[in-house]
Amino acid sequence: NETVQALFMEFYKLNKLSLKGTKQMIEDLNYLCGAANAIYLDEPEFVYAILMILQCKLGNANTLRQRLLPTDGDGNENDNAEEENDDDDDTPKLRTSFQRKVATKLAMLRGLNIRFV
């Protein structure tokens, strides 16, 4: 977890993200997920959420935002949910303030007009 957080702290410092850079980041994060699964680590939910942002098409940005934010029992966004809760689907969630900040930064660099904070 500390390594993943350090990696995303570096990603947060990015000022721009090219198409080639986006593709490379997707490839690297997929490799990271594969390595984690190979050595039986917990699935890195945050990494999967970031992959969804990096692969999102412009027209799907608002739908993606709704899917990535945790909800309370009534289906309302719960931006303070830093613990796992029983969401209805298997979509990864952005659970912490740090995760939402990084996700917002990468979404903006990709040209997606959405914020998670």
PDB file as gemmi writes it, atoms N, CA and C in Angstrom:
CRYST1    1.000    1.000    1.000  90.00  90.00  90.00 P 1                      
ATOM      1  N   ASN A   1       0.815  -1.201   0.000  1.00  0.00           N  
ATOM      2  CA  ASN A   1       0.000   0.000   0.000  1.00  0.00           C  
ATOM      3  C   ASN A   1       0.857   1.262   0.000  1.00  0.00           C  
ATOM      4  N   GLU A   2       1.954   1.244   0.773  1.00  0.00           N  
ATOM      5  CA  GLU A   2       2.821   2.421   0.822  1.00  0.00           C  
ATOM      6  C   GLU A   2       3.484   2.661  -0.526  1.00  0.00           C  
ATOM      7  N   THR A   3       3.864   1.595  -1.199  1.00  0.00           N  
ATOM      8  CA  THR A   3       4.501   1.722  -2.506  1.00  0.00           C  
ATOM      9  C   THR A   3       3.521   2.289  -3.522  1.00  0.00           C  
ATOM     10  N   VAL A   4       2.307   1.790  -3.505  1.00  0.00           N  
ATOM     11  CA  VAL A   4       1.283   2.288  -4.424  1.00  0.00           C  
ATOM     12  C   VAL A   4       1.006   3.763  -4.130  1.00  0.00           C  
ATOM     13  N   GLN A   5       0.920   4.125  -2.859  1.00  0.00           N  
ATOM     14  CA  GLN A   5       0.666   5.521  -2.518  1.00  0.00           C  
ATOM     15  C   GLN A   5       1.826   6.400  -2.979  1.00  0.00           C  
ATOM     16  N   ALA A   6       3.063   5.951  -2.795  1.00  0.00           N  
ATOM     17  CA  ALA A   6       4.220   6.729  -3.249  1.00  0.00           C  
ATOM     18  C   ALA A   6       4.195   6.903  -4.773  1.00  0.00           C  
ATOM     19  N   LEU A   7       3.831   5.851  -5.482  1.00  0.00           N  
ATOM     20  CA  LEU A   7       3.727   5.920  -6.939  1.00  0.00           C  
ATOM     21  C   LEU A   7       2.697   6.969  -7.354  1.00  0.00           C  
ATOM     22  N   PHE A   8       1.546   6.944  -6.719  1.00  0.00           N  
ATOM     23  CA  PHE A   8       0.496   7.886  -7.089  1.00  0.00           C  
ATOM     24  C   PHE A   8       0.789   9.301  -6.612  1.00  0.00           C  
ATOM     25  N   MET A   9       1.612   9.455  -5.595  1.00  0.00           N  
ATOM     26  CA  MET A   9       2.062  10.795  -5.206  1.00  0.00           C  
ATOM     27  C   MET A   9       2.895  11.396  -6.337  1.00  0.00           C  
ATOM     28  N   GLU A  10       3.693  10.566  -7.002  1.00  0.00           N  
ATOM     29  CA  GLU A  10       4.471  11.029  -8.152  1.00  0.00           C  
ATOM     30  C   GLU A  10       3.544  11.349  -9.330  1.00  0.00           C  
ATOM     31  N   PHE A  11       2.547  10.519  -9.564  1.00  0.00           N  
ATOM     32  CA  PHE A  11       1.585  10.790 -10.632  1.00  0.00           C  
ATOM     33  C   PHE A  11       0.863  12.119 -10.379  1.00  0.00           C  
ATOM     34  N   TYR A  12       0.591  12.408  -9.116  1.00  0.00           N  
ATOM     35  CA  TYR A  12      -0.116  13.633  -8.758  1.00  0.00           C  
ATOM     36  C   TYR A  12       0.688  14.878  -9.145  1.00  0.00           C  
ATOM     37  N   LYS A  13       1.993  14.747  -9.222  1.00  0.00           N  
ATOM     38  CA  LYS A  13       2.870  15.873  -9.561  1.00  0.00           C  
ATOM     39  C   LYS A  13       2.902  16.175 -11.064  1.00  0.00           C  
ATOM     40  N   LEU A  14       2.326  15.301 -11.880  1.00  0.00           N  
ATOM     41  CA  LEU A  14       2.349  15.511 -13.332  1.00  0.00           C  
ATOM     42  C   LEU A  14       1.626  16.800 -13.720  1.00  0.00           C  
ATOM     43  N   ASN A  15       2.166  17.483 -14.721  1.00  0.00           N  
ATOM     44  CA  ASN A  15       1.528  18.704 -15.221  1.00  0.00           C  
ATOM     45  C   ASN A  15       0.830  18.488 -16.550  1.00  0.00           C  
ATOM     46  N   LYS A  16       1.188  17.440 -17.268  1.00  0.00           N  
ATOM     47  CA  LYS A  16       0.473  17.077 -18.485  1.00  0.00           C  
ATOM     48  C   LYS A  16       0.650  15.594 -18.740  1.00  0.00           C  
ATOM     49  N   LEU A  17      -0.240  15.069 -19.570  1.00  0.00           N  
ATOM     50  CA  LEU A  17      -0.244  13.643 -19.848  1.00  0.00           C  
ATOM     51  C   LEU A  17      -0.589  13.450 -21.319  1.00  0.00           C  
ATOM     52  N   SER A  18       0.384  12.987 -22.085  1.00  0.00           N  
ATOM     53  CA  SER A  18       0.171  12.765 -23.524  1.00  0.00           C  
ATOM     54  C   SER A  18      -0.577  11.459 -23.751  1.00  0.00           C  
ATOM     55  N   LEU A  19      -1.024  11.258 -24.971  1.00  0.00           N  
ATOM     56  CA  LEU A  19      -1.678  10.006 -25.334  1.00  0.00           C  
ATOM     57  C   LEU A  19      -0.720   8.839 -25.136  1.00  0.00           C  
ATOM     58  N   LYS A  20       0.522   9.014 -25.573  1.00  0.00           N  
ATOM     59  CA  LYS A  20       1.530   7.960 -25.402  1.00  0.00           C  
ATOM     60  C   LYS A  20       1.793   7.698 -23.916  1.00  0.00           C  
ATOM     61  N   GLY A  21       1.853   8.776 -23.124  1.00  0.00           N  
ATOM     62  CA  GLY A  21       2.056   8.633 -21.678  1.00  0.00           C  
ATOM     63  C   GLY A  21       0.897   7.919 -21.014  1.00  0.00           C  
ATOM     64  N   THR A  22      -0.318   8.230 -21.462  1.00  0.00           N  
ATOM     65  CA  THR A  22      -1.509   7.567 -20.926  1.00  0.00           C  
ATOM     66  C   THR A  22      -1.465   6.075 -21.225  1.00  0.00           C  
ATOM     67  N   LYS A  23      -1.138   5.737 -22.464  1.00  0.00           N  
ATOM     68  CA  LYS A  23      -1.063   4.318 -22.842  1.00  0.00           C  
ATOM     69  C   LYS A  23       0.008   3.594 -22.038  1.00  0.00           C  
ATOM     70  N   GLN A  24       1.153   4.244 -21.822  1.00  0.00           N  
ATOM     71  CA  GLN A  24       2.223   3.623 -21.045  1.00  0.00           C  
ATOM     72  C   GLN A  24       1.802   3.447 -19.586  1.00  0.00           C  
ATOM     73  N   MET A  25       1.116   4.447 -19.030  1.00  0.00           N  
ATOM     74  CA  MET A  25       0.651   4.357 -17.650  1.00  0.00           C  
ATOM     75  C   MET A  25      -0.348   3.204 -17.504  1.00  0.00           C  
ATOM     76  N   ILE A  26      -1.245   3.048 -18.474  1.00  0.00           N  
ATOM     77  CA  ILE A  26      -2.211   1.948 -18.452  1.00  0.00           C  
ATOM     78  C   ILE A  26      -1.476   0.613 -18.474  1.00  0.00           C  
ATOM     79  N   GLU A  27      -0.487   0.494 -19.354  1.00  0.00           N  
ATOM     80  CA  GLU A  27       0.287  -0.745 -19.458  1.00  0.00           C  
ATOM     81  C   GLU A  27       1.013  -1.043 -18.145  1.00  0.00           C  
ATOM     82  N   ASP A  28       1.624  -0.032 -17.556  1.00  0.00           N  
ATOM     83  CA  ASP A  28       2.366  -0.219 -16.305  1.00  0.00           C  
ATOM     84  C   ASP A  28       1.438  -0.586 -15.147  1.00  0.00           C  
ATOM     85  N   LEU A  29       0.284   0.060 -15.074  1.00  0.00           N  
ATOM     86  CA  LEU A  29      -0.644  -0.245 -13.983  1.00  0.00           C  
ATOM     87  C   LEU A  29      -1.252  -1.635 -14.142  1.00  0.00           C  
ATOM     88  N   ASN A  30      -1.513  -2.051 -15.374  1.00  0.00           N  
ATOM     89  CA  ASN A  30      -1.981  -3.423 -15.603  1.00  0.00           C  
ATOM     90  C   ASN A  30      -0.922  -4.425 -15.171  1.00  0.00           C  
ATOM     91  N   TYR A  31       0.338  -4.124 -15.449  1.00  0.00           N  
ATOM     92  CA  TYR A  31       1.438  -4.993 -15.015  1.00  0.00           C  
ATOM     93  C   TYR A  31       1.483  -5.060 -13.488  1.00  0.00           C  
ATOM     94  N   LEU A  32       1.330  -3.910 -12.824  1.00  0.00           N  
ATOM     95  CA  LEU A  32       1.329  -3.857 -11.366  1.00  0.00           C  
ATOM     96  C   LEU A  32       0.200  -4.717 -10.790  1.00  0.00           C  
ATOM     97  N   CYS A  33      -0.988  -4.627 -11.391  1.00  0.00           N  
ATOM     98  CA  CYS A  33      -2.119  -5.445 -10.927  1.00  0.00           C  
ATOM     99  C   CYS A  33      -1.838  -6.929 -11.124  1.00  0.00           C  
ATOM    100  N   GLY A  34      -1.258  -7.274 -12.266  1.00  0.00           N  
ATOM    101  CA  GLY A  34      -0.912  -8.670 -12.523  1.00  0.00           C  
ATOM    102  C   GLY A  34       0.109  -9.194 -11.536  1.00  0.00           C  
ATOM    103  N   ALA A  35       1.102  -8.382 -11.222  1.00  0.00           N  
ATOM    104  CA  ALA A  35       2.127  -8.791 -10.261  1.00  0.00           C  
ATOM    105  C   ALA A  35       1.513  -8.975  -8.869  1.00  0.00           C  
ATOM    106  N   ALA A  36       0.636  -8.066  -8.483  1.00  0.00           N  
ATOM    107  CA  ALA A  36      -0.027  -8.175  -7.176  1.00  0.00           C  
ATOM    108  C   ALA A  36      -0.857  -9.450  -7.096  1.00  0.00           C  
ATOM    109  N   ASN A  37      -1.589  -9.746  -8.160  1.00  0.00           N  
ATOM    110  CA  ASN A  37      -2.401 -10.969  -8.177  1.00  0.00           C  
ATOM    111  C   ASN A  37      -1.527 -12.216  -8.160  1.00  0.00           C  
ATOM    112  N   ALA A  38      -0.392 -12.179  -8.847  1.00  0.00           N  
ATOM    113  CA  ALA A  38       0.490 -13.343  -8.930  1.00  0.00           C  
ATOM    114  C   ALA A  38       1.067 -13.727  -7.570  1.00  0.00           C  
ATOM    115  N   ILE A  39       1.273 -12.735  -6.715  1.00  0.00           N  
ATOM    116  CA  ILE A  39       1.833 -13.048  -5.397  1.00  0.00           C  
ATOM    117  C   ILE A  39       0.764 -12.977  -4.301  1.00  0.00           C  
ATOM    118  N   TYR A  40      -0.487 -13.082  -4.735  1.00  0.00           N  
ATOM    119  CA  TYR A  40      -1.638 -13.213  -3.845  1.00  0.00           C  
ATOM    120  C   TYR A  40      -1.829 -12.028  -2.900  1.00  0.00           C  
ATOM    121  N   LEU A  41      -1.540 -10.838  -3.374  1.00  0.00           N  
ATOM    122  CA  LEU A  41      -1.846  -9.642  -2.591  1.00  0.00           C  
ATOM    123  C   LEU A  41      -3.300  -9.263  -2.830  1.00  0.00           C  
ATOM    124  N   ASP A  42      -3.860  -8.485  -1.935  1.00  0.00           N  
ATOM    125  CA  ASP A  42      -5.221  -7.993  -2.143  1.00  0.00           C  
ATOM    126  C   ASP A  42      -5.267  -7.197  -3.437  1.00  0.00           C  
ATOM    127  N   GLU A  43      -6.382  -7.323  -4.135  1.00  0.00           N  
ATOM    128  CA  GLU A  43      -6.518  -6.571  -5.376  1.00  0.00           C  
ATOM    129  C   GLU A  43      -6.458  -5.083  -5.074  1.00  0.00           C  
ATOM    130  N   PRO A  44      -5.630  -4.350  -5.806  1.00  0.00           N  
ATOM    131  CA  PRO A  44      -5.476  -2.908  -5.553  1.00  0.00           C  
ATOM    132  C   PRO A  44      -6.644  -2.110  -6.138  1.00  0.00           C  
ATOM    133  N   GLU A  45      -7.707  -1.967  -5.358  1.00  0.00           N  
ATOM    134  CA  GLU A  45      -8.932  -1.318  -5.826  1.00  0.00           C  
ATOM    135  C   GLU A  45      -8.657   0.069  -6.412  1.00  0.00           C  
ATOM    136  N   PHE A  46      -7.817   0.848  -5.749  1.00  0.00           N  
ATOM    137  CA  PHE A  46      -7.507   2.196  -6.213  1.00  0.00           C  
ATOM    138  C   PHE A  46      -6.857   2.167  -7.599  1.00  0.00           C  
ATOM    139  N   VAL A  47      -5.966   1.217  -7.838  1.00  0.00           N  
ATOM    140  CA  VAL A  47      -5.304   1.105  -9.140  1.00  0.00           C  
ATOM    141  C   VAL A  47      -6.341   0.815 -10.226  1.00  0.00           C  
ATOM    142  N   TYR A  48      -7.278  -0.077  -9.936  1.00  0.00           N  
ATOM    143  CA  TYR A  48      -8.334  -0.385 -10.909  1.00  0.00           C  
ATOM    144  C   TYR A  48      -9.202   0.853 -11.192  1.00  0.00           C  
ATOM    145  N   ALA A  49      -9.469   1.650 -10.155  1.00  0.00           N  
ATOM    146  CA  ALA A  49     -10.256   2.867 -10.353  1.00  0.00           C  
ATOM    147  C   ALA A  49      -9.510   3.841 -11.264  1.00  0.00           C  
ATOM    148  N   ILE A  50      -8.213   3.985 -11.054  1.00  0.00           N  
ATOM    149  CA  ILE A  50      -7.412   4.879 -11.889  1.00  0.00           C  
ATOM    150  C   ILE A  50      -7.361   4.359 -13.322  1.00  0.00           C  
ATOM    151  N   LEU A  51      -7.260   3.058 -13.486  1.00  0.00           N  
ATOM    152  CA  LEU A  51      -7.278   2.487 -14.838  1.00  0.00           C  
ATOM    153  C   LEU A  51      -8.585   2.825 -15.551  1.00  0.00           C  
ATOM    154  N   MET A  52      -9.683   2.788 -14.828  1.00  0.00           N  
ATOM    155  CA  MET A  52     -10.971   3.139 -15.438  1.00  0.00           C  
ATOM    156  C   MET A  52     -10.975   4.596 -15.905  1.00  0.00           C  
ATOM    157  N   ILE A  53     -10.362   5.475 -15.128  1.00  0.00           N  
ATOM    158  CA  ILE A  53     -10.280   6.888 -15.508  1.00  0.00           C  
ATOM    159  C   ILE A  53      -9.401   7.054 -16.740  1.00  0.00           C  
ATOM    160  N   LEU A  54      -8.257   6.385 -16.753  1.00  0.00           N  
ATOM    161  CA  LEU A  54      -7.336   6.508 -17.882  1.00  0.00           C  
ATOM    162  C   LEU A  54      -7.931   5.956 -19.172  1.00  0.00           C  
ATOM    163  N   GLN A  55      -8.836   4.998 -19.071  1.00  0.00           N  
ATOM    164  CA  GLN A  55      -9.426   4.373 -20.248  1.00  0.00           C  
ATOM    165  C   GLN A  55     -10.795   4.958 -20.616  1.00  0.00           C  
ATOM    166  N   CYS A  56     -11.286   5.897 -19.833  1.00  0.00           N  
ATOM    167  CA  CYS A  56     -12.630   6.449 -20.034  1.00  0.00           C  
ATOM    168  C   CYS A  56     -12.708   7.304 -21.296  1.00  0.00           C  
ATOM    169  N   LYS A  57     -13.796   7.145 -22.018  1.00  0.00           N  
ATOM    170  CA  LYS A  57     -14.087   8.000 -23.170  1.00  0.00           C  
ATOM    171  C   LYS A  57     -14.760   9.279 -22.660  1.00  0.00           C  
ATOM    172  N   LEU A  58     -14.530  10.372 -23.352  1.00  0.00           N  
ATOM    173  CA  LEU A  58     -15.036  11.674 -22.892  1.00  0.00           C  
ATOM    174  C   LEU A  58     -16.527  11.664 -22.580  1.00  0.00           C  
ATOM    175  N   GLY A  59     -17.326  11.037 -23.409  1.00  0.00           N  
ATOM    176  CA  GLY A  59     -18.772  11.034 -23.224  1.00  0.00           C  
ATOM    177  C   GLY A  59     -19.247  10.235 -22.026  1.00  0.00           C  
ATOM    178  N   ASN A  60     -18.382   9.425 -21.449  1.00  0.00           N  
ATOM    179  CA  ASN A  60     -18.767   8.574 -20.318  1.00  0.00           C  
ATOM    180  C   ASN A  60     -18.263   9.101 -18.977  1.00  0.00           C  
ATOM    181  N   ALA A  61     -17.694  10.298 -18.953  1.00  0.00           N  
ATOM    182  CA  ALA A  61     -17.034  10.808 -17.753  1.00  0.00           C  
ATOM    183  C   ALA A  61     -17.981  10.939 -16.559  1.00  0.00           C  
ATOM    184  N   ASN A  62     -19.154  11.510 -16.756  1.00  0.00           N  
ATOM    185  CA  ASN A  62     -20.067  11.701 -15.618  1.00  0.00           C  
ATOM    186  C   ASN A  62     -20.585  10.381 -15.073  1.00  0.00           C  
ATOM    187  N   THR A  63     -20.845   9.435 -15.951  1.00  0.00           N  
ATOM    188  CA  THR A  63     -21.278   8.105 -15.505  1.00  0.00           C  
ATOM    189  C   THR A  63     -20.166   7.448 -14.695  1.00  0.00           C  
ATOM    190  N   LEU A  64     -18.938   7.581 -15.178  1.00  0.00           N  
ATOM    191  CA  LEU A  64     -17.795   7.007 -14.454  1.00  0.00           C  
ATOM    192  C   LEU A  64     -17.668   7.643 -13.077  1.00  0.00           C  
ATOM    193  N   ARG A  65     -17.834   8.938 -12.997  1.00  0.00           N  
ATOM    194  CA  ARG A  65     -17.744   9.621 -11.704  1.00  0.00           C  
ATOM    195  C   ARG A  65     -18.743   9.032 -10.711  1.00  0.00           C  
ATOM    196  N   GLN A  66     -19.972   8.834 -11.161  1.00  0.00           N  
ATOM    197  CA  GLN A  66     -21.004   8.276 -10.289  1.00  0.00           C  
ATOM    198  C   GLN A  66     -20.659   6.860  -9.841  1.00  0.00           C  
ATOM    199  N   ARG A  67     -20.036   6.094 -10.731  1.00  0.00           N  
ATOM    200  CA  ARG A  67     -19.698   4.710 -10.397  1.00  0.00           C  
ATOM    201  C   ARG A  67     -18.523   4.604  -9.432  1.00  0.00           C  
ATOM    202  N   LEU A  68     -17.576   5.547  -9.500  1.00  0.00           N  
ATOM    203  CA  LEU A  68     -16.367   5.441  -8.688  1.00  0.00           C  
ATOM    204  C   LEU A  68     -16.507   5.999  -7.280  1.00  0.00           C  
ATOM    205  N   LEU A  69     -17.480   6.859  -7.058  1.00  0.00           N  
ATOM    206  CA  LEU A  69     -17.652   7.407  -5.715  1.00  0.00           C  
ATOM    207  C   LEU A  69     -18.502   6.463  -4.872  1.00  0.00           C  
ATOM    208  N   PRO A  70     -18.069   6.228  -3.633  1.00  0.00           N  
ATOM    209  CA  PRO A  70     -18.864   5.351  -2.750  1.00  0.00           C  
ATOM    210  C   PRO A  70     -20.240   5.953  -2.491  1.00  0.00           C  
ATOM    211  N   THR A  71     -21.194   5.077  -2.224  1.00  0.00           N  
ATOM    212  CA  THR A  71     -22.552   5.525  -1.922  1.00  0.00           C  
ATOM    213  C   THR A  71     -22.967   5.009  -0.562  1.00  0.00           C  
ATOM    214  N   ASP A  72     -23.947   5.689   0.021  1.00  0.00           N  
ATOM    215  CA  ASP A  72     -24.503   5.196   1.277  1.00  0.00           C  
ATOM    216  C   ASP A  72     -25.566   4.144   0.948  1.00  0.00           C  
ATOM    217  N   GLY A  73     -26.260   3.669   1.928  1.00  0.00           N  
ATOM    218  CA  GLY A  73     -27.256   2.624   1.719  1.00  0.00           C  
ATOM    219  C   GLY A  73     -28.397   3.019   0.798  1.00  0.00           C  
ATOM    220  N   ASP A  74     -28.635   4.333   0.635  1.00  0.00           N  
ATOM    221  CA  ASP A  74     -29.732   4.806  -0.210  1.00  0.00           C  
ATOM    222  C   ASP A  74     -29.282   5.152  -1.621  1.00  0.00           C  
ATOM    223  N   GLY A  75     -28.016   4.904  -1.940  1.00  0.00           N  
ATOM    224  CA  GLY A  75     -27.513   5.199  -3.274  1.00  0.00           C  
ATOM    225  C   GLY A  75     -27.017   6.624  -3.447  1.00  0.00           C  
ATOM    226  N   ASN A  76     -26.940   7.392  -2.349  1.00  0.00           N  
ATOM    227  CA  ASN A  76     -26.430   8.760  -2.417  1.00  0.00           C  
ATOM    228  C   ASN A  76     -24.924   8.754  -2.276  1.00  0.00           C  
ATOM    229  N   GLU A  77     -24.256   9.697  -2.979  1.00  0.00           N  
ATOM    230  CA  GLU A  77     -22.804   9.781  -2.872  1.00  0.00           C  
ATOM    231  C   GLU A  77     -22.413  10.018  -1.429  1.00  0.00           C  
ATOM    232  N   ASN A  78     -21.366   9.334  -1.008  1.00  0.00           N  
ATOM    233  CA  ASN A  78     -20.868   9.452   0.349  1.00  0.00           C  
ATOM    234  C   ASN A  78     -19.388   9.759   0.251  1.00  0.00           C  
ATOM    235  N   ASP A  79     -19.050  11.028   0.049  1.00  0.00           N  
ATOM    236  CA  ASP A  79     -17.659  11.431  -0.156  1.00  0.00           C  
ATOM    237  C   ASP A  79     -16.783  11.215   1.068  1.00  0.00           C  
ATOM    238  N   ASN A  80     -17.378  10.953   2.211  1.00  0.00           N  
ATOM    239  CA  ASN A  80     -16.590  10.742   3.426  1.00  0.00           C  
ATOM    240  C   ASN A  80     -16.350   9.268   3.702  1.00  0.00           C  
ATOM    241  N   ALA A  81     -16.722   8.399   2.793  1.00  0.00           N  
ATOM    242  CA  ALA A  81     -16.600   6.955   3.010  1.00  0.00           C  
ATOM    243  C   ALA A  81     -15.166   6.511   2.788  1.00  0.00           C  
ATOM    244  N   GLU A  82     -14.408   6.408   3.866  1.00  0.00           N  
ATOM    245  CA  GLU A  82     -13.026   5.967   3.740  1.00  0.00           C  
ATOM    246  C   GLU A  82     -12.889   4.481   4.056  1.00  0.00           C  
ATOM    247  N   GLU A  83     -13.999   3.842   4.360  1.00  0.00           N  
ATOM    248  CA  GLU A  83     -13.981   2.407   4.595  1.00  0.00           C  
ATOM    249  C   GLU A  83     -14.826   1.737   3.532  1.00  0.00           C  
ATOM    250  N   GLU A  84     -14.577   0.442   3.334  1.00  0.00           N  
ATOM    251  CA  GLU A  84     -15.380  -0.282   2.358  1.00  0.00           C  
ATOM    252  C   GLU A  84     -16.800  -0.392   2.890  1.00  0.00           C  
ATOM    253  N   ASN A  85     -17.748  -0.279   1.987  1.00  0.00           N  
ATOM    254  CA  ASN A  85     -19.137  -0.504   2.354  1.00  0.00           C  
ATOM    255  C   ASN A  85     -19.753  -1.417   1.319  1.00  0.00           C  
ATOM    256  N   ASP A  86     -20.982  -1.759   1.495  1.00  0.00           N  
ATOM    257  CA  ASP A  86     -21.631  -2.711   0.604  1.00  0.00           C  
ATOM    258  C   ASP A  86     -22.262  -2.001  -0.587  1.00  0.00           C  
ATOM    259  N   ASP A  87     -21.458  -1.684  -1.585  1.00  0.00           N  
ATOM    260  CA  ASP A  87     -21.992  -1.128  -2.819  1.00  0.00           C  
ATOM    261  C   ASP A  87     -22.566  -2.273  -3.633  1.00  0.00           C  
ATOM    262  N   ASP A  88     -23.535  -1.969  -4.488  1.00  0.00           N  
ATOM    263  CA  ASP A  88     -24.242  -3.000  -5.233  1.00  0.00           C  
ATOM    264  C   ASP A  88     -23.414  -3.640  -6.341  1.00  0.00           C  
ATOM    265  N   ASP A  89     -22.421  -2.941  -6.874  1.00  0.00           N  
ATOM    266  CA  ASP A  89     -21.649  -3.510  -7.971  1.00  0.00           C  
ATOM    267  C   ASP A  89     -20.200  -3.745  -7.555  1.00  0.00           C  
ATOM    268  N   ASP A  90     -19.438  -4.310  -8.472  1.00  0.00           N  
ATOM    269  CA  ASP A  90     -18.039  -4.619  -8.187  1.00  0.00           C  
ATOM    270  C   ASP A  90     -17.098  -3.528  -8.677  1.00  0.00           C  
ATOM    271  N   THR A  91     -17.635  -2.372  -9.026  1.00  0.00           N  
ATOM    272  CA  THR A  91     -16.809  -1.279  -9.505  1.00  0.00           C  
ATOM    273  C   THR A  91     -15.896  -0.802  -8.382  1.00  0.00           C  
ATOM    274  N   PRO A  92     -14.611  -0.600  -8.671  1.00  0.00           N  
ATOM    275  CA  PRO A  92     -13.724  -0.067  -7.635  1.00  0.00           C  
ATOM    276  C   PRO A  92     -14.188   1.327  -7.219  1.00  0.00           C  
ATOM    277  N   LYS A  93     -13.885   1.698  -6.001  1.00  0.00           N  
ATOM    278  CA  LYS A  93     -14.323   2.989  -5.468  1.00  0.00           C  
ATOM    279  C   LYS A  93     -13.116   3.830  -5.059  1.00  0.00           C  
ATOM    280  N   LEU A  94     -13.303   5.138  -5.088  1.00  0.00           N  
ATOM    281  CA  LEU A  94     -12.313   6.085  -4.590  1.00  0.00           C  
ATOM    282  C   LEU A  94     -12.721   6.398  -3.160  1.00  0.00           C  
ATOM    283  N   ARG A  95     -12.050   5.787  -2.191  1.00  0.00           N  
ATOM    284  CA  ARG A  95     -12.524   5.811  -0.812  1.00  0.00           C  
ATOM    285  C   ARG A  95     -11.892   6.898   0.056  1.00  0.00           C  
ATOM    286  N   THR A  96     -10.703   7.338  -0.281  1.00  0.00           N  
ATOM    287  CA  THR A  96     -10.041   8.321   0.580  1.00  0.00           C  
ATOM    288  C   THR A  96      -9.907   9.654  -0.141  1.00  0.00           C  
ATOM    289  N   SER A  97      -9.659  10.674   0.635  1.00  0.00           N  
ATOM    290  CA  SER A  97      -9.465  12.003   0.066  1.00  0.00           C  
ATOM    291  C   SER A  97      -8.249  12.010  -0.864  1.00  0.00           C  
ATOM    292  N   PHE A  98      -7.171  11.316  -0.494  1.00  0.00           N  
ATOM    293  CA  PHE A  98      -5.990  11.231  -1.356  1.00  0.00           C  
ATOM    294  C   PHE A  98      -6.349  10.583  -2.699  1.00  0.00           C  
ATOM    295  N   GLN A  99      -7.092   9.499  -2.667  1.00  0.00           N  
ATOM    296  CA  GLN A  99      -7.484   8.815  -3.900  1.00  0.00           C  
ATOM    297  C   GLN A  99      -8.320   9.724  -4.786  1.00  0.00           C  
ATOM    298  N   ARG A 100      -9.236  10.474  -4.189  1.00  0.00           N  
ATOM    299  CA  ARG A 100     -10.090  11.367  -4.971  1.00  0.00           C  
ATOM    300  C   ARG A 100      -9.293  12.524  -5.574  1.00  0.00           C  
ATOM    301  N   LYS A 101      -8.277  13.025  -4.852  1.00  0.00           N  
ATOM    302  CA  LYS A 101      -7.433  14.098  -5.387  1.00  0.00           C  
ATOM    303  C   LYS A 101      -6.627  13.611  -6.586  1.00  0.00           C  
ATOM    304  N   VAL A 102      -6.014  12.447  -6.462  1.00  0.00           N  
ATOM    305  CA  VAL A 102      -5.225  11.891  -7.560  1.00  0.00           C  
ATOM    306  C   VAL A 102      -6.135  11.609  -8.759  1.00  0.00           C  
ATOM    307  N   ALA A 103      -7.295  11.033  -8.508  1.00  0.00           N  
ATOM    308  CA  ALA A 103      -8.240  10.719  -9.590  1.00  0.00           C  
ATOM    309  C   ALA A 103      -8.678  11.986 -10.308  1.00  0.00           C  
ATOM    310  N   THR A 104      -8.953  13.043  -9.567  1.00  0.00           N  
ATOM    311  CA  THR A 104      -9.351  14.309 -10.177  1.00  0.00           C  
ATOM    312  C   THR A 104      -8.232  14.866 -11.040  1.00  0.00           C  
ATOM    313  N   LYS A 105      -7.011  14.829 -10.523  1.00  0.00           N  
ATOM    314  CA  LYS A 105      -5.869  15.350 -11.287  1.00  0.00           C  
ATOM    315  C   LYS A 105      -5.693  14.587 -12.598  1.00  0.00           C  
ATOM    316  N   LEU A 106      -5.727  13.264 -12.534  1.00  0.00           N  
ATOM    317  CA  LEU A 106      -5.545  12.470 -13.749  1.00  0.00           C  
ATOM    318  C   LEU A 106      -6.716  12.645 -14.716  1.00  0.00           C  
ATOM    319  N   ALA A 107      -7.919  12.770 -14.196  1.00  0.00           N  
ATOM    320  CA  ALA A 107      -9.078  13.001 -15.065  1.00  0.00           C  
ATOM    321  C   ALA A 107      -8.934  14.332 -15.789  1.00  0.00           C  
ATOM    322  N   MET A 108      -8.493  15.362 -15.094  1.00  0.00           N  
ATOM    323  CA  MET A 108      -8.315  16.671 -15.720  1.00  0.00           C  
ATOM    324  C   MET A 108      -7.199  16.624 -16.766  1.00  0.00           C  
ATOM    325  N   LEU A 109      -6.101  15.934 -16.458  1.00  0.00           N  
ATOM    326  CA  LEU A 109      -5.014  15.806 -17.429  1.00  0.00           C  
ATOM    327  C   LEU A 109      -5.472  15.073 -18.683  1.00  0.00           C  
ATOM    328  N   ARG A 110      -6.421  14.159 -18.530  1.00  0.00           N  
ATOM    329  CA  ARG A 110      -6.968  13.425 -19.669  1.00  0.00           C  
ATOM    330  C   ARG A 110      -8.003  14.228 -20.445  1.00  0.00           C  
ATOM    331  N   GLY A 111      -8.421  15.341 -19.893  1.00  0.00           N  
ATOM    332  CA  GLY A 111      -9.423  16.156 -20.567  1.00  0.00           C  
ATOM    333  C   GLY A 111     -10.843  15.793 -20.179  1.00  0.00           C  
ATOM    334  N   LEU A 112     -10.996  14.963 -19.159  1.00  0.00           N  
ATOM    335  CA  LEU A 112     -12.328  14.616 -18.659  1.00  0.00           C  
ATOM    336  C   LEU A 112     -12.758  15.741 -17.708  1.00  0.00           C  
ATOM    337  N   ASN A 113     -13.873  16.318 -17.941  1.00  0.00           N  
ATOM    338  CA  ASN A 113     -14.317  17.451 -17.134  1.00  0.00           C  
ATOM    339  C   ASN A 113     -15.103  16.952 -15.914  1.00  0.00           C  
ATOM    340  N   ILE A 114     -14.413  16.211 -15.051  1.00  0.00           N  
ATOM    341  CA  ILE A 114     -15.068  15.699 -13.837  1.00  0.00           C  
ATOM    342  C   ILE A 114     -14.141  15.886 -12.648  1.00  0.00           C  
ATOM    343  N   ARG A 115     -14.745  16.023 -11.491  1.00  0.00           N  
ATOM    344  CA  ARG A 115     -13.996  16.147 -10.242  1.00  0.00           C  
ATOM    345  C   ARG A 115     -14.556  15.130  -9.250  1.00  0.00           C  
ATOM    346  N   PHE A 116     -13.656  14.596  -8.448  1.00  0.00           N  
ATOM    347  CA  PHE A 116     -14.050  13.618  -7.439  1.00  0.00           C  
ATOM    348  C   PHE A 116     -13.921  14.206  -6.037  1.00  0.00           C  
ATOM    349  N   VAL A 117     -13.437  15.442  -5.932  1.00  0.00           N  
ATOM    350  CA  VAL A 117     -13.256  16.086  -4.621  1.00  0.00           C  
ATOM    351  C   VAL A 117     -14.290  17.158  -4.426  1.00  0.00           C  
TER     352      VAL A 117                                                      
END                                                                             
